[in-house]
Each structure stands twice: as C-alpha cells, then as structure tokens.
Amino acid sequence: MSDLHDDGFDEGPREGPGDGAFTDGEWDTGLLEEELRQAAAILDPVPTELRRIAVDAFALHDLDARVAELTFDSLVDAIPVRGASDPPRMLTFSADEVTVDVEVTADGLIGQVLPPGPARIEVLSGPRSHALLTADDMGRFTGESPPSGPFALRLRTGREVVVTEWLRA
C-alpha cells in the first residue's frame, strides 16, 4: 500500500518550508493584529455613537461595586389586579444584606434602601446625564421623572457601592 488514504491526501511526514509551520519572521502576531484592525476599520467601522456609548459604559464601572440582582419584578412575578389600567412597576434588588425596593410610575421613582440609612443614588441611563437622588435616614428616596429606556441604580452608602442590574423601564 502507499501513503495515500482513500481521500487522496498524503499524510506522511513532511519536512522543509512546505510543512505548514511558520518561522518567526513570517508570523508576527502584533503585525497581524494591526493589519486585521486596519481592515476592520475600513470594511466595518464602529459607528461613532456606539463607540461613545461603549466608552461611557466603561466609565460607569466601579471595581468595588457589588451587583444587586433583580429578585422581584411585578411585570413577571405579580398577579394582575383587575381594573388597574396602568399599575406601577415594583422592583426589588438584593446584594447580600442590602435590598433596594423601587416603584416606577409615570410620575417618577419612589424607593427605599434596606437596611435604612442615608445614601446617594444615581439613576444610570447610558450616555445621558444621570439623575442624582438622596435617600433620607429611613432609606427613602424619590425621583421626579421616570427613567426612559434601559436604566440601573448606583447606590453609595457610607460603607459600600451597590449597582443594580440594568433593565428597561
């Protein structure tokens, strides 16, 4: 028998420049990466608005922040109330011992941070300016206008920073 298989390809050992291996001079990953980056910039450029949103989103991150998980959403978990045409959306976020209850209405936000205590709260809404709210000694806060589009809350208590999951209003 020969070294040829049924598919007609020779699988015997090969040596020399035709063996499929690249030498150091032929394979420069830095150069390849730069050429691919230039090709992508020409053939499929990142839209300016998307780049700005990505930079703003990166600026929003906080390395010490804990993420508060959505544990209750009245759109999903609640039983509909008969006769209520536009009920408020009730949300509960939890991160270890910190809980944030939020009611989203057409008039704005009403909420409470538990355990009760003062906190600064930012309503994050992507690249737009953020609404700044203050929780009183009982942890209660209100916002004058409802969030539009995706939003999250960043809470700064005296001890920690907690950021809620992003969701759509």
Disulfide bonds with the S-S distance in Angstrom:
none
